[in-house]
């Protein structure tokens, strides 16, 4: 699909934000979260972690399990996750409320420990320093969107150099889109202007 989709409510949305019996969760996420600026070390750590868990899966799988992830990972409070032990890892591997992937669980705990060594606000500043400082073409269709950008490649490289895991360029760009570092709502999507206003 390309271009926006106008639903019975008369509101144009990005195609992936359209509502259906199976994807109603996406509509609320598209309309109220995706692309709006996210700040705060813990909040960005959560987004980084969930994007890592999403790798190889559909985002709806993660979105529907987000309450379970938050319960399992202490609401993604960096200081608490950084103290997780091997026993916690085994607990998480038995938790049906999350994606039980040993490597991704280990990466999340590792990333919390790396983030805990940073000064307050440093993770936020690091991630946001890679927001494009140049005007970007406004996407009109989904085919106008790239899965990787020079900025996401540079961010991934910086995070990996610091010891973060599961933060490749594609994952980094998905986080940048979700957290408002870029506005990838399509030109005619009703949310695009709200995101621009929030960013301004």
Buried (B, 14 or more C-beta within 10 A) or exposed (E): EEBBBEBEEEBBBBBBBBBEEEBEBBBEBBBEBBBBBBEEBBBBBBBBBBBBBBBEEEBBEBBEBBEBBBEBBBEBBBEBBBBBEEEBBEEBEEBEBBBEBEEBBBBBBBBBBBBBEBEEEEBBEBBBEBBEEEEEEBBEBBEEBEEBBEBBBBBBBBBBEBEBBBBBBBBBBBBBBBBBBBBBBBBBBBBBEBBBEEBE
